[in-house]
Amino acid sequence: MISRRHFLQATAAAHALSLASGLGPLGRAAAQQRLTEADILRFEPVGQVTILHVTDIHAQLVPLHFREPSVNLGVGDAKGKPPHLTDAAFREYFRIAAGSADAFALTADDFTQLAKSYGRMGGMDRVARLVKAVRAERGTDKVLLLDGGDTWQGSWTSLQSKGQDMAGVMEALGTDAMVSHWEFTYGEERVKELAEKSKVAFLAQNIRDNEWQEPVFAPRKMFEKGGAKIAVIGQAFPRTPIANPRWMIPKWEFGLREDDISKQVEEARAEGADVVVLLSHNGYDVDAKLASRVKGIDVILTAHTHDAMPGAERIGDTLLIASGSHGKFVSRLDLDIRAKKIAGFRYKLMPVFSDAIAPDPAMKTLVETIRAPFAVELSREVGRTDSLLYRRGNFNGTFDDLIAQAMLAERDAEIALSPGFRWGGTLLPGDPITFEAISNATAITYPACYRMQMTGAQLKDILEDVADNIFHPDPYFQGGGDMVRVGGVGYAIDVSGSMGSRISGLTLLKTGQPLEASKAYTVAGWASVNEATQGPPIWEVVQAHVARQKTIRIEPNTAVKVTGA
């Protein structure tokens, strides 16, 4: 187990490899209502190179609320370890004061009340302000800005522009390189079009053409910063053709390709790299295992699982950095590089508190220009919420419950299935439910809300398959998502079980009777990976339900019983 010292000890000696929490003083200042931009940026530089990392922004151009999960279970070697700690356990581990800015940014406890004190987070104009400030402090020639992917998807403007809005924003931000996952849901041609015309290097060592097994994108790129050569190897989400529609990327193969990563490291070192960085979209637990098996990687910038970690984890000689999601954080990692090794480093997870950070004028103008054609539609109020509507959690989210209820009602179904996506903002009680809020949780390129017959046995098989994808004890067999959300059905899950034996007690909630294996039930769902799925777009289904209800109140969901955790 990683010691607490590795997360909380400040790095003082230039040659000592140690870990820094980065957020403690900020939390104290904010708790005293003195949170400022200077607090967020305060950092004692070290070495000659600064790496900035953002990831999983999901096309969120403007500030928003995003509640971190209250349930984030780890299995196997990850059980009970960060990032699989939440709320009080997370605060205790990282010595975070309840009610502080740290607590609000990194946990779900008392989220509604703290949101009123600390406001929204993120916004690309605020991110730009922080990036420019670091560049001004260190010098542009010392700063490398890297994007971990899931950037071009997740909003109405990105859906309508097929990713052009975020591609333009990240180029304007001066991003040096990126990797990807949800970007591929725009299809092969669009991804290549945006990648080829962008100044941002689009890296993916693990994507091959399935006919000739040739690389589709550049596997890595060498950057010179602060007099050091930094090799950045790109790693796209390896399970993209499984998690998302295969028919959108029919000519490409993905995969983890551990041996190929090793070859990339060797080649980079042979070319004179002082530091090797893996810019990854594997997910935290996958990258933790990879760091223990692939030698020669100095830094892994992880993504996909949306974990926000206020410290760097050291696995062997590799530093593992996790920078959260939705534009809530910018990671800063300073490196002291000597004799082609990291002799010392200092790390800080900078929270993007939008009320405390002045917007960058140029980025503010660009964002406003992008949003202008859609402004009226985005701000249209569909209804109101009396409940906190959030997305994250291994089994339930109240926004997911709303989506499921909408499908049950609008599609006249007995059972609803909604994917365990982790993107989409949070609404506070009393907030308007705007079209933007709905589309932030539903904007995908395969949105059809289907209606079909499914037997009890088929439903169990689906739940078992998803559960194995999430709770397999070997991270290399995990997809890094959350459980499919269900409406109209309750069940029990043993997360420590094996494939085919985790799910039990399937019950139809409206009757209280067990689901019959051979009986057919009417099921509604969305985000099917099957081509030519028929049905209205999910955002229309949710809109219709919210407009009909006018005020949304979601009761606590107790339909899933969890054991083995």
PyMOL commands that set and color helices and strands:
alter all, ss='L'
color gray80, all
select helices_A, chain A and resi 4-8+24-31+37-41+76-78+87-94+101-106+111-118+124-138+140-142+156-161+164-172+182-186+188-197+240-243+246-248+258-270+284-293+361-379+398-410+435-440+456-471+475-477+538-549
alter helices_A, ss='H'
color red, helices_A
select strands_A, chain A and resi 49-54+143-147+177-178+201-202+208-209+220-225+228-235+252-253+275-280+299-302+313-315+318-322+329-338+341-351+381-385+415-418+432-434+450-455+485-487+489-494+503-508+513-514+520-525+551-552+560-563
alter strands_A, ss='S'
color yellow, strands_A
deselect
rebuild
show_as cartoon
